[in-house]
Amino acid sequence: MGNNNGRAVFEDPSEDADEEEEFVSYTPSAETRQRNEASGNELRNSGQFGGRPKTGSPSLSNGFNVLERRRETGILSRADAIEFNSRRLPNSQPVRVDQHRGRGYCGQYSADGSLFVSASQDWRLRFYDTSAPEKPHLIQTVQAMPGRWTLTDCQLTQDKRFMIYSTMSPTVHIANLTGGRVFGEGTTIHQEALDFSEGANDYGAFALFAIRFSGDDREIVAGAGDDSIYVFDIETKRVSFSARAHTNDVNAVAFADEKNSNLVFSGSDDAMIHVWDRRVFRSSARGSSDEGTARPDGSFVGHTEGITYISGKGDGIYLLSNAKDQTLKLWDIRRLTEYRPNFTPKFRQPGWDYRMSFYPNTHPGSRRQADDTSLLTCVGHQTLQTLIRCGFSPVQSTGQRYLYCGSYDGCVYIYDLNGEIVKRLKAGDSLVRDCSWHPYDQVLMATAWDGTIRMFKHDPDLVEQQDAMEVSTPEQSEAEEQGSSDAQMQ
């Protein structure tokens, strides 16, 4: 396996592949497109995504120029503002924000968008002032404490007072940032080690792949390489709960609701996503009479290879997952499948390793599990070599009507609610492991394995068909909107 700027060039496993092709192109099957279109219509009209249902929207029927005039005169409603911003996606050429010596593993905005933090394999955490979203600048570099292999995850508290980060070890470190007021030249940031190894199922294989704060920032949930999830109480500095959650590495964890931390999601290399109710498993702390008996409340069945990342929409209902089967799936917690402890998903590729070769099926998701309850299956990006991440577009600017993720081909993919690609932002030649959309502005950051952080923004000078002015009739508006969708497929 050769290596080029942190990106391996794989041997193409397809029988009729051109030997000179560097990438395999993944496309959805006709059946997948049909299912996505049906689900997408329901989602768009539900009012849960975007500013207003698409059908019958007066703003859309009169064209984008109406929204522009309303914005200029200051009479945009919140729904109109979301509709306006959701049609002004990041579209610029990439702007390099920084270049690191190590591979970029994480890059995320703070909840208010004023900070961006990155974590790299060079064992440094970098903080950028993004209070002016289009002019990010480095304000602090923090040396991480020693660990194994690389930094695997990091997260800020809602108030930016603390940050946690993990490595391929049983230790999470928490850094005291005092709300970002400590940043500056010569500043020393205090870091404390939190030991998650208490009662670990297999210390030798113990690595933390994913960590997340609870809604009140008092606990940390983690996914580990011993097939388990752990909940750590920051005040008592002890593991308050652990469970052998899966039959393989737990690569991803997330809370269903940003304000209520009762429901936890876990995703694993066993291709399963489980849902845990904290009101039930709180009693399963170590040393209690029912230690080790915790069971998930249900599962999401549908992926055929390991889960790389999961992201909750924040409303306690919808969940987004990315997986090594080269699909991005949207789920509804009201459509859970009953938990079956010995269940194994079908259609897995025997002997295939996503670190060594392309996925053998050029139509990922075409072989559907019988119990697959996913709402959407997005296909086009490439999840290879590392745990590539995904997310919902911001609620404040887009109403979360888009889904996005990094990709092995050096791009950020943005999908609409019908599962179609509406933007393919080329960051470079190295895989994009993480990407983060500013919570209030149309700016998106891509963190890549060549050590670069690149920014995309909305450039109004790049006139697109989607932004066409002077639509005189509803029929013309619909025709132009269709032409826009076709033009943006890349």
C-alpha positions in Angstrom: 0.0 0.0 0.0 1.7 3.2 -1.2 1.2 6.5 0.6 0.9 10.0 -0.8 0.3 12.9 1.6 -1.6 10.7 4.0 -3.7 9.1 1.3 -3.1 5.6 0.1 -3.6 4.6 -3.6 -5.6 1.4 -3.5 -5.8 -1.3 -6.0 -9.2 -1.2 -7.7 -11.0 -4.5 -6.9 -13.7 -4.2 -9.6 -13.3 -6.7 -12.5 -13.7 -4.1 -15.3 -11.7 -1.3 -13.7 -9.4 0.9 -15.8 -5.9 0.2 -14.4 -5.1 3.9 -14.5 -8.1 5.0 -12.4 -7.1 6.1 -8.9 -10.7 6.1 -7.5 -13.7 3.9 -7.7 -16.9 5.9 -8.2 -19.8 5.0 -6.0 -23.4 5.7 -7.1 -26.8 4.8 -5.6 -28.8 2.1 -7.3 -32.2 2.9 -8.9 -34.0 1.3 -6.0 -32.1 3.5 -3.5 -32.9 6.6 -5.4 -36.6 5.7 -5.4 -36.6 5.1 -1.7 -34.7 8.3 -1.0 -37.1 10.4 -3.1 -40.1 9.1 -1.3 -38.6 9.7 2.1 -37.2 13.0 1.1 -40.6 14.4 0.1 -42.0 13.4 3.5 -39.0 14.9 5.4 -39.2 18.2 3.4 -42.9 18.5 4.1 -42.7 17.6 7.8 -41.4 21.0 8.9 -38.6 19.3 10.9 -35.9 20.2 8.3 -35.6 23.7 6.8 -37.5 26.9 7.3 -40.8 25.8 5.7 -42.2 22.8 3.8 -41.0 23.0 0.2 -44.3 22.4 -1.5 -46.5 25.5 -1.7 -43.8 27.8 -0.4 -44.6 31.4 -1.7 -40.9 32.3 -1.4 -39.9 29.5 -3.7 -42.7 30.0 -6.2 -41.7 33.7 -6.6 -38.0 33.1 -6.9 -34.9 33.7 -4.9 -35.1 37.5 -5.7 -38.1 37.8 -3.4 -36.1 36.5 -0.5 -33.3 38.9 -1.4 -35.6 41.9 -1.3 -37.1 40.8 2.0 -33.6 40.4 3.5 -32.6 43.9 2.3 -35.7 45.5 3.8 -35.4 43.6 7.0 -38.7 41.8 6.9 -37.5 38.2 6.6 -39.3 35.9 9.0 -37.2 33.2 10.7 -38.5 30.6 8.2 -37.7 32.9 5.3 -34.2 33.6 6.7 -33.5 29.9 6.9 -34.8 29.4 3.4 -32.6 32.3 2.2 -29.5 31.0 3.9 -30.1 27.4 3.0 -29.9 28.4 -0.7 -26.5 30.1 -0.2 -24.3 27.1 0.6 -20.5 27.2 0.9 -19.3 27.3 -2.7 -16.0 29.0 -2.8 -12.5 27.7 -3.7 -10.8 26.3 -0.5 -8.8 28.8 1.5 -5.9 27.3 3.5 -6.2 28.3 7.2 -3.3 26.3 8.5 -0.8 23.5 7.8 0.2 21.0 10.4 3.0 18.5 10.4 0.8 15.6 11.5 -2.4 14.2 10.1 -5.5 16.1 11.0 -8.0 13.9 13.0 -10.5 16.4 14.4 -11.7 19.9 13.7 -14.8 21.4 15.3 -16.5 24.7 16.0 -17.6 25.7 19.5 -21.3 25.9 20.1 -21.4 29.6 19.6 -19.0 29.5 16.6 -16.4 31.8 18.1 -13.7 29.1 18.4 -12.5 26.4 16.2 -10.3 23.6 17.7 -8.3 21.1 15.8 -6.4 17.9 17.0 -3.6 16.3 15.0 -1.3 13.4 15.1 1.5 15.8 16.0 0.0 15.8 19.5 -1.0 19.4 19.4 -4.4 21.0 19.9 -4.8 24.3 18.1 -7.4 27.0 18.9 -8.5 29.5 16.3 -10.5 32.7 16.8 -13.5 32.5 14.5 -15.5 35.4 15.9 -15.2 36.8 12.4 -16.1 33.5 10.6 -14.4 34.3 7.3 -11.1 35.4 9.0 -10.0 32.6 11.3 -6.6 33.0 13.0 -4.6 30.9 15.4 -4.6 32.1 19.0 -3.2 29.2 21.0 -1.3 25.9 20.5 -1.5 23.4 23.3 0.8 20.4 23.6 -1.2 17.3 24.4 -0.2 14.9 27.1 1.6 11.6 26.0 -0.7 8.8 24.7 -0.8 6.1 22.0 -0.6 6.6 18.3 -2.7 9.8 17.8 -5.4 12.1 19.3 -8.7 10.4 18.4 -11.3 12.9 19.5 -11.9 16.2 21.2 -14.8 18.4 22.3 -15.4 21.7 24.0 -18.1 22.3 26.7 -21.0 24.5 25.7 -19.5 27.5 27.6 -15.9 26.8 26.3 -14.6 26.5 29.8 -13.2 23.0 29.3 -12.1 20.8 26.6 -11.6 17.0 26.5 -9.4 14.9 24.2 -8.7 11.2 23.9 -6.0 8.9 22.4 -5.6 5.2 21.8 -5.3 4.7 25.5 -7.6 4.5 28.6 -7.0 8.1 29.5 -9.0 11.2 28.6 -7.5 14.6 29.4 -9.5 17.6 30.4 -8.1 21.0 29.8 -9.3 24.1 31.8 -9.8 26.9 29.3 -11.8 29.2 31.6 -14.1 30.2 28.8 -11.2 30.9 26.4 -10.0 33.8 28.5 -6.6 32.1 29.1 -5.5 32.2 25.5 -2.4 34.1 24.7 1.4 33.9 24.3 3.2 32.1 27.1 -0.1 30.9 28.7 0.0 27.5 30.4 -3.3 25.6 30.3 -3.9 23.1 33.1 -4.7 19.6 32.0 -5.9 16.7 34.2 -6.0 13.0 33.4 -9.2 11.0 33.7 -8.7 7.3 34.0 -11.4 5.2 32.1 -9.7 1.9 32.7 -11.5 1.0 36.0 -13.0 -2.4 35.3 -12.0 -2.4 31.6 -12.9 -5.6 29.8 -9.5 -5.8 28.1 -6.9 -3.3 29.2 -4.4 -4.4 26.6 -6.9 -3.6 23.8 -8.2 -0.5 25.5 -8.4 2.5 23.2 -10.9 5.4 23.3 -12.1 6.2 19.8 -15.0 8.6 20.6 -15.9 10.9 23.5 -18.7 13.2 24.2 -19.9 15.5 27.0 -23.4 15.0 28.4 -25.9 17.8 28.0 -25.0 19.3 31.4 -21.2 18.8 30.8 -21.0 16.8 34.0 -20.3 13.4 32.5 -18.4 12.0 29.5 -19.5 9.0 27.4 -16.8 7.1 25.6 -16.6 4.3 23.0 -13.7 2.0 23.4 -11.7 -0.7 21.7 -12.8 -3.4 24.2 -16.3 -3.4 22.6 -17.7 -1.3 25.5 -19.2 2.1 26.3 -18.2 4.0 29.4 -19.8 6.9 31.3 -17.4 8.9 33.5 -18.6 11.2 36.3 -16.3 14.3 36.2 -17.1 15.4 39.8 -16.3 12.0 41.4 -13.6 11.2 38.9 -14.9 7.6 38.5 -16.5 5.4 35.8 -20.2 5.4 36.8 -21.3 3.0 34.2 -19.9 0.6 31.6 -21.4 -2.1 29.4 -20.1 -4.5 26.9 -22.1 -2.8 24.2 -21.1 -4.5 21.0 -19.1 -7.4 19.5 -16.4 -5.2 18.1 -14.7 -1.8 18.6 -17.1 1.1 19.5 -16.1 3.8 17.1 -18.8 6.4 17.8 -21.0 7.7 20.6 -23.5 10.6 20.7 -26.4 12.0 22.7 -29.8 12.1 21.2 -30.8 15.4 22.7 -28.4 18.3 23.4 -30.4 19.4 26.4 -31.5 16.0 27.8 -28.8 13.4 28.2 -31.0 10.4 28.9 -30.6 8.7 25.5 -27.2 7.7 24.2 -26.3 6.2 20.8 -23.3 3.9 20.2 -21.9 2.7 16.8 -19.5 -0.1 16.3 -17.4 -2.1 13.8 -20.1 -4.8 14.2 -22.2 -2.6 11.9 -24.8 -2.0 14.6 -26.1 1.2 16.2 -27.6 0.7 19.7 -29.7 3.1 21.7 -29.3 3.3 25.5 -31.7 4.9 28.0 -29.7 6.4 30.9 -32.7 6.3 33.2 -32.4 2.5 33.0 -28.7 2.0 33.0 -27.7 4.5 35.7 -28.4 1.7 38.2 -25.8 -0.5 36.5 -22.8 1.2 38.0 -19.8 -0.9 38.9 -20.3 -2.8 42.2 -24.1 -2.7 42.0 -26.2 -5.9 42.1 -27.1 -5.7 38.4 -23.6 -4.9 37.2 -23.0 -6.0 33.6 -26.7 -6.6 32.9 -27.4 -3.4 31.0 -29.0 -3.9 27.6 -29.8 -1.5 24.8 -33.4 -0.3 24.4 -33.2 -1.0 20.7 -31.0 -1.0 17.6 -30.7 0.6 14.1 -30.1 -2.2 11.5 -29.1 -1.3 8.0 -25.4 -0.8 7.6 -23.4 -3.8 6.4 -19.9 -2.6 7.6 -18.5 -0.9 10.6 -19.9 2.5 11.8 -17.3 5.3 11.7 -19.3 8.2 13.2 -22.8 9.1 14.4 -24.3 12.5 14.9 -27.6 13.4 16.7 -29.7 16.1 15.2 -30.2 17.4 18.8 -34.0 16.9 18.9 -34.0 13.4 20.4 -35.5 12.0 17.2 -33.1 11.9 14.2 -29.7 10.4 13.9 -27.1 10.5 11.2 -24.5 7.7 10.7 -21.5 7.2 8.4 -20.1 3.7 7.8 -17.4 1.7 6.0 -20.1 0.3 3.6 -19.8 3.7 1.9 -23.2 5.0 2.9 -24.5 7.8 5.0 -27.8 6.9 6.7 -30.5 9.0 8.4 -32.6 7.4 11.1 -35.7 8.1 13.2 -35.6 6.8 16.8 -39.3 6.1 16.6 -38.5 3.3 14.1 -36.1 1.3 16.4 -35.6 -2.4 15.8 -35.8 -4.7 18.8 -32.4 -5.5 20.3 -31.1 -9.0 19.4 -27.8 -9.8 21.2 -26.7 -12.4 18.7 -27.8 -10.6 15.5 -25.2 -10.3 12.7 -26.0 -8.0 9.7 -26.1 -9.7 6.3 -24.2 -8.8 3.1 -20.8 -8.0 4.8 -17.8 -8.3 2.5 -15.7 -11.2 3.8 -12.0 -10.4 4.1 -12.4 -6.8 3.0 -10.4 -4.2 4.9 -11.3 -0.5 4.3 -7.7 0.4 5.1 -6.4 -1.7 2.2 -8.7 -1.5 -0.8 -11.8 0.1 -2.3 -15.2 -1.2 -1.4 -16.1 -4.0 -3.8 -19.7 -2.9 -4.5 -19.9 0.2 -6.7 -23.6 0.6 -5.7 -23.4 0.7 -1.9 -26.6 0.2 -0.1 -28.2 -1.7 -3.0 -28.5 -4.9 -1.0 -30.9 -3.8 1.8 -31.2 -5.5 5.1 -34.7 -6.9 5.9 -34.9 -4.9 9.1 -33.4 -1.7 7.6 -35.6 1.2 8.9 -33.3 4.1 7.7 -35.0 7.0 6.1 -32.3 7.9 3.7 -29.2 6.2 2.2 -26.7 8.7 0.8 -24.1 7.4 -1.7 -21.2 9.1 -3.4 -18.5 9.9 -0.8 -15.7 7.4 0.1 -15.1 6.2 3.7 -11.7 4.5 3.6 -8.6 4.2 5.8 -10.0 6.1 8.8 -13.1 7.0 10.8 -14.5 9.7 8.6 -17.1 12.0 10.2 -20.5 13.4 9.3 -23.0 16.0 10.6 -26.3 17.9 10.1 -26.1 21.4 8.6 -26.7 24.1 11.2 -30.1 24.7 12.6 -29.8 28.5 12.8 -28.9 29.0 9.2 -30.3 26.0 7.3 -32.8 24.4 9.6 -30.6 21.2 9.3 -32.0 20.4 5.9 -28.6 19.2 4.6 -26.3 16.3 5.6 -22.6 16.5 5.1 -19.4 14.4 5.5 -15.8 14.1 4.7 -14.4 11.7 2.1 -11.3 9.8 1.1 -11.2 11.7 -2.3 -10.3 15.0 -0.5 -13.8 16.4 -0.7 -16.7 17.5 1.6 -20.0 16.1 0.3 -23.3 17.9 1.0 -26.5 15.9 0.5 -30.1 17.1 0.3 -33.0 15.3 1.9 -33.6 13.3 -1.2 -30.1 11.8 -0.8 -28.7 13.6 -3.8 -25.3 15.5 -3.8 -25.9 19.2 -3.9 -22.3 20.2 -3.3 -18.9 18.5 -3.6 -16.3 20.8 -2.2 -12.8 19.9 -3.2 -10.4 20.6 -0.3 -7.3 18.9 -1.8 -5.8 15.6 -2.7 -5.7 14.2 0.9 -8.7 12.6 2.6 -10.9 14.8 4.7 -11.4 13.1 8.0 -13.5 15.8 9.8 -15.6 18.8 8.7 -17.5 21.4 10.6 -20.1 23.9 9.5 -20.2 27.2 11.3 -23.4 27.3 13.5 -24.5 30.7 12.3 -22.7 31.4 9.0 -22.2 29.8 5.7 -18.6 28.8 6.4 -17.3 25.3 6.5 -13.9 24.0 7.7 -12.3 20.8 6.4 -9.6 18.9 8.4 -7.5 16.7 6.2 -4.8 14.0 6.6 -2.2 16.1 4.9 -2.3 18.3 8.0 -4.2 21.2 6.3 -7.3 23.0 7.6 -9.2 24.6 4.7 -12.2 26.9 4.7 -15.1 27.2 2.3 -17.5 30.1 2.4 -20.4 31.3 0.3 -19.2 33.6 -2.5 -22.0 35.7 -3.9 -19.9 36.4 -7.0 -20.1 32.8 -8.0 -23.5 33.1 -9.6 -25.3 29.7 -9.7 -28.5 28.7 -11.4 -29.9 28.1 -7.9 -29.5 31.8 -7.2 -31.1 32.9 -10.5 -32.9 36.2 -10.4 -36.1 37.5 -11.9 -38.4 34.4 -12.0 -41.6 35.7 -13.6 -43.9 32.7 -13.1 -44.2 29.8 -10.7 -43.6 27.4 -13.7 -40.4 29.2 -14.6 -39.3 29.1 -11.0 -39.8 25.3 -10.8 -38.0 24.7 -14.2 -35.1 26.9 -13.0 -34.9 25.1 -9.7 -34.8 21.7 -11.5 -32.0 23.1 -13.8 -30.1 24.2 -10.7 -30.2 20.7 -9.2 -28.9 19.1 -12.4 -26.1 21.7 -12.7 -24.8 21.1 -9.2 -24.4 17.4 -9.5 -20.7 16.8 -9.5 
